[in-house]
Amino acid sequence: MTARVLALLALVAGLVMFTGGTASACQCVERGPQDQMESAVAVFAGTVTRVGVSPDESGGGHVIAVLRADHVYKGQTREWFQVSTRSQGPACGYDFAAGSRHLVFAGGRDEALTTSSCSGNASLRRDDGNGLTRELIAALGTPTRVRHTGAAEPTIAEPTIAGSTAAGSTAAGSTAAGSAATESAGPDGGTGVLVAALVAVGVVALAAGGGWAYRRRSSS
């Protein structure tokens, strides 16, 4: 009897671990660069100058990044872009840090652009070959080079500003990364937590019932 109870408890514990892991993971639909290019509203390469965190009620808030573009592959050619993304990696948020350069595929509306880790973005670092594949380069086509005219940088409204300096922006990115490591996010995050809680209650009930049955059998 005791062996059966322990085996059942082990099975339920495995179910809890499986449920928690799948509920917090970001899963992207596989798409090629051409599809990502066609579905984007704006595609550009630029350097992050400012990062802010905007809290909301829909699961962890957003990171708002301001980028100074140097090349535009699709959409309106302009010097500054402001893009928002989820602040948590499990919710498919993309990691922006001040001073880093990225190729960004943005959706939404031109005045309210959004992106995610599933959009096709690439970090343009010199030490990784600029993160561009031949397929991606072919899909991008010939860019329009942005002429920097000294236009004013967009500001992120208070009190959500995380800092205009590289240090402040990096700290905001670190906060977002910490949240991603400790919280479940995405459409199924709340459901996963509820299921895990119910299963945990079941484990306690089974353990109590197994112990009672074992004591009764021993006494008889």
Summary of the structure (lengths in Angstrom):
residues: 220
radius of gyration: 23.8
end to end distance: 14.3
largest distance: 90.4
contacts: 660
relative contact order: 0.21
helix: 42%
strand: 22%
